[in-house]
Amino acid sequence: MDLDIAEVSRRAGVPASTLRYYESRGLIASTGRRGLRRQFDPGVLERLALIALGRAAGFSLDEIARMFGPDGRPDIDRAMLAAKADELDRKIAELDVLRDSLRHAAACPAPRHTECPTFRGILHDALSGELGTRARQDLNA
């Protein structure tokens, strides 16, 4: 039995406007209308879950669209998943460095942060874009 757009919206926790947008992008498809309301196959909920997971992982909607085969079933490129996992590892390492830097700044015994050599190094790295380099070095250590 088909679900109307309000029910899909409620179950998926996605506004109806987002469902309409996803449909316009070809990510989901309605099965028709009952009156003015779009109707969807219940399988759309699984598809929306995959879209939500992809968005949470940082995939673009275009990348997510490529995760579905012509028949609408998931057909996910494993190399694309591995590349995203590597990207997330790099981001996690960068965030670890940033977190540790903030913790140091919060606990630093220097009277002023600008008097702390470690904090001055952090500022230098931030200005030069080297925080990411430090994170990559930590990741490869």
Helices and strands as residue ranges (DSSP letters): E 3-4, H 5-12, H 16-24, E 32-34, E 37-40, H 44-57, H 61-65, H 78-107, G 113-115, H 117-128, H 131-140
